Amino acid sequence: MELREAVRRRRMVRSYDPDRTIDPNLLSELLRLAVRAPSAGNTQGWQFLVLDDITSRNLFWETTSDGDPDSWLLRMRTAPALVLCLSDKNAYLDRYAEPDKGWTDRDENRWPAPYWHIDTGMAAMTLLLAATDSGLGACFFGVPGGRWSAVRAAFEIPERLDIVGVVSLGYPAADRKSPSLKRGRRPQTEVVSWNRYSAG
């Protein structure tokens, strides 16, 4: 599949065929592509936790949700694999205190934006596109901040790592379209400016 086609076809898939598992070799290949994403200073301060057995996936859903699952959660729980995308701020602070970067300290205020999260997000986007290219469905979603401690404890994730989001993976099943799609895509004239800012 060409990149343009993968970009056009990619969408957030929330329903998966529960009878089709993902070959671990394919999962590994998708992650090999994900870690090709760009990162500031080539820091690569991301970590990925793959949950591809029923026990770990059930533990994730139990840890992140309350009570009776709604229809969204019931559909998402059919995904045979979940990839937690984690960022490591300290890796970036350490990297930019190295001699080739010229900073002599680890001052977080030097960063105009949290590139540890941005880079992990770019790796997640690469994973989404790679999944589409491989014929899989995928969805990126967040973990409520109030649940981070429980997720860390359940999966022994170090405190230094932040949960940027989760990518669910699987073979798509008949899905319900998100009502958000009715918003359509904003035209380029509203979001792209040339040579001087002019968008609304």
N, C-alpha and C positions, 0 to 999 in steps of 0.2 A: 504494500500500500504506500502511495506517495504521502509525504508529510502534509500537503494541502488537504488531501482526502481525510487523513486521520484527524486533522484539526476540525474540518467541517462535520465529520461524523461523530466526534466525541460528544457525549452527553452524560449527565449524571444518571446512572442506572441504579434503581432501588429495589428491583425484583430479580432474583436469580433462580436458575434451575437447580433445585436442591439435590438432584440425582447425578449431577456432573461435578466431579472434583477437578481441581487444577493440578496438572503434573508438577511436582516439585521442581523439575528442571526448567519448566516454563516460568515458574515464580522466580527462580534464581536468575534467569535471563532478563526478566523485567527489572529486577533490582540492579543487575549489572548496567542496564541502560539508565536507570534512575540516578545512579551515582556518577553518571557522566554530566550531570547538570553543572552549571557554573557555580563557583563559590568564591567569595572575597578572599584574596590572598591564597587561593587554592587550599583553604582551611579544611573544607569538607567536614564541617562540624555537625554533621547529621548522624543520626542513628535510626535504624529501622527494626521494629519488633514485629515479626510475622506470626500471626495466630492462625494456624491452618489445621488444627484439630478441634473436634467438637467440644472437648473439655475446656480448652483455653478460650474459645469463642464464647461459650456459654458464660464463663467467668467474666469476660469483658462485658457482655450485655447485662449481666446481673449487677456488676459493679457500677455501671453507668446509667442505669435506669431505675425508675420507681414503679411499683405496683403492676397493674395490668398493662401490657404493651398496646400501643395504638397501632393503627394499620401501617403507618410508616415503619415502625420498629419491627412489626411482624414480617414485613417484606424484606427489610434490611437483614434480618437474622437468617435469611436463606443464603447469604453469601458464604461460600466455602473458605474464604480467606480474608483476613483483615491485616492491614499493614499500618502499625502505629508509626507516625513520622515525628521524630523527636529532634529537638535542636539543643546544641550545647554552647551557651554563651561563653563559657570559660575558654573553650577552644579558640574562639576568635580573639578574646582579650589576650590570651597567651601568644597566639600567632603574631599579632600586631605589636607585641613587645619584643619580638625577635629582631636581630640586627638589620636584616634586609628591609624592614619596614620603618625603622627609624624612630619609633616611639619608645620611650624609656619606661613607660608605666602601663598599667592595665586599666586606665581610666575609662569607664563606660561612657562618660560624657563626650568622648571624642567621636562617638558614632552618631551620625545624624539620623540614622534609622537602624533598627535591629536586624542586621544582615544575617544573623544566625537563624532568625525566623524566615527571612526572605529566601535565603538559599535553600532551606528545607522545603519551603513552598515550591520553589522551582524544581526541586527533585521530585516532589509529589506530582507536579504537572507533567514532568517527563514520564513518570509512572502511569499516569492517566492516559497519555498519548500512546505509550508502548502497549498498554492493555488494549486500547482500541485497535491498534495495528495488528494485534495477535488474535482478534476476534472475541475478546473478552469485554464484559461490561465492568464499569467501575464507578465509584462515587466517593468524592472527598467530603468529609463531614467533621465537625468538631466534637470535642469532649467538654462538657460544662466544667468551668473552672473549679466549681465546688466538688467535683469528682476526681480531680487530679491526684489528690493524696491517696484516695482509695485505689485508683488504678496503679499508682506507683507501688503501693504496698502489695497488691494482688500479684503483680508481675515482677517485683523486685527491681523496679526502675530507679536508678540513682536520682537523688534530689536535684542534682545539677541539670538534669534534662527536662526540658519543657515539652509538653504535648502540643505540637502545632496542629495536628489533625490526624485523621485516620482515612485510609483508602480501603474501601471494600472492593473485592474482586470476585468475579465468577462469570459463568456463561449466562447471558441475559435470558430472562423469561418475559412473558407478556407483562407489560408494566403500565402503570397509570401515569399519565403525563402530569407533570407538576403544573399547578395553576399559575405559577410564576411565569411560565412560558408565554402567557397571554400578553405580558409586557412587551414582548418582541425584543429585537436588538436595536439599540440606539444607533442612529445613522452616524457615519463618520463625521458629518458636518457638526454634530453636537459634541463629539469627544476628541476630535483631532484638530490641532491648530498648526499653522505653518509659519515659522519665522517670528511670530509674535502671538501671545496668548489671546484667543478670541472666542473660545467656547464659553457657553453659558454656565 
